[in-house]
Amino acid sequence: MRVTDQMRFNVAIANQERVSENLLTATKRAATGKAVDAPSDDPVSFAAIGSRDAAIQRMQMHLSAAEDAKGDAELAESTLAQATNLLARARELTIGMASGDKSQADRAGAAKEVTQIRTALMGLANTQGARGYLFGGTKTDVPPINGAGGFQGNDGVIPVEIADGVTIASNESGKAFTGAGGGRDLFADLATLATALGSNDVPGLQNLLDPIEKGQRQIVDARAGAGMTLERLASASDVSGSALATLQAARSRRSDADLASVFSQLTQAKSAYDQSLSVTKEILSLASMARGS
């Protein structure tokens, strides 16, 4: 079969299209650093990448939730630490002022300090975090303690999903301040203490020694619980972070191109393109000369 100029030209054009496509693919991989960017690149890898993307998105949600909860737990623990100090001071005043050698003026001054302690404690109990009020149970949009010292929250647990189907409790109860459902109502006890101090009631102060001590232990226990919650959330956050890094690395191995290989392929594709272009030009030049002769 006689090979005509048109046949040579068609072959050259087909080859030019092939090397052009190869150069385009190599250039795209070099620019994006991605070996798989579409199903046509590698159907199996593309499907695996999609599955890992979904897993990464879920893990990022778990990590974000754990981090938010951890931030609130840190704030709750530090808030309860401050409350512990306030109750320790209230107990110190109770013990000191229950002594018979204190004057009425001494107790009047202590009454003012106890009132300030009660107000400060109320502010701590109404502390807000990233997810709302810390000590209101699931009622995070309402101040747990009202102006009279009454509890407006509940003892509900706010769960945090730290992995698919795995949840842990992430909040502390406001019962630590009010004894709702059992325990000491710190605001009532402090109000009673302030009244006893203001009225110079020594027997009343002596009767308050045990309640004030129990209230302090109540806050100490609550702080210990908050510390345990914080440790669990910190651990969950670390595990989620490690799992996320592992998933991202696995995805990267599937999708990311080896840069040394990519630039080698790009160099080869560019060379093949230049050679093809030179051959095509030569064929066109020979065909033009043949028509001219």
Buried (B, 14 or more C-beta within 10 A) or exposed (E): EEEEBEEBBEBBEEBBEEBBEBBEBBBBBBEEBBBBBEEEBBEEBBEBBEEBBEBBEBBBEBBEBBBBBBBBBBBBBBBBBBBBBBBBBBBEBBBBBBEEEBEEEBBEBBBEBBBEBBEBBBEBBBBBBEBBBBBBBBBBEEBBBEEEBEBBBBBBBBBBBBBEEEBBBBBBBBBBBBBBEEBBBBBBBBBBBBBBBBBBBBEBBBEBEEBBBBBBBBBBEBBEBBBEBBEBBBBBBEBBBEBBEEBBEBBEEBBBBEEEEBBEBBEBBBEBBEEBBEBBEEBBEEBEEEEEE
